[in-house]
Every structure is written in C-alpha cells, then in structure tokens.
C-alpha cells in the first residue's frame, strides 16, 4: 500500500521514477519492483525516499484514507 502511494505521489507531482531511483541510490529496475509490489520496500529506503521528496512518512501512509 505504501509503495503504491509513493507511485501515485510521483505521478501527481510530475516526478520521474528514474530521477528518484538515482537520488535514493538504487537501480531503476529495483525501484520499479518496489512500486509494483514485486520487491519489498525496506524501512531505510522508505526513509531515504521521504527525505529526498521532503515529505513526512505519514504522507504515504495516509493517502487514500479521505
């Protein structure tokens, strides 16, 4: 769910998946696997994503709960 929310956030904000994968230091294929649920999103990577995007972790945990 959190990985799906990250993907939605990227689309909504016009952020390229390849750009973010470079910023967090993982191959785009790995990051794509995370967003598609084929690869587990580890806590340390989640924190790096939040830092690069300058958002709180709650941004992705709460999406879709409106």
N, C-alpha and C positions, 0 to 999 in steps of 0.2 A: 504494500500500500504506500509506504513512504517513497519507494523508488518511483512508483507511478506518479506520485505527486511532484517529485522532482522533475520528471519528464514534462508534465503539464506546465509547471512553472517556467521551464526553459522555453517551451513553445509560446506561452502567453507573453513572455518578455523578450522574445526575439533573440535568445541566446543560443548559439550553436553548440551542439553536443561535443563536437570536436574541440572547440575552444575550451570548454570546461574540463574535458578529459586531460588536455595538455596542462591546464592550470593545477589540477589535483595530482598530476604525475602518474596517470595510468593510461595504458593503450586504449584507443577509442573502442576497439573490439570488446575489451573488458568492461568498459563503461556502458556500452550498448547492452551487454549481457545483464548488467545490473538493472538498467532501466526496463529491460524486458523480462525480468524475473528469472533469468537463467543462471545468474551469479548472485551470491549473497552480498548484500550491502553491509560491510563491516562498520562498526561504530567509528573507528578512526577515519575512515574515508568519508562517512557522513558528516563528521565534524569539519573535515577539510572542505567539503562541498559548501557547507553553511558559511564558513569563513570566506571562501572565495566569492560567494554570492552576496556576502554581507547581510545575511538573514539569520534569524534565530531558528533553532531546530523545530520549534513549535510551528513555524511557517508551513512545514511539510506534514507535520503530524495532524494538524487541524484542518487541512484542506478538505473540502467536500463535506464538512460537518454542518454547514449552514442550514 
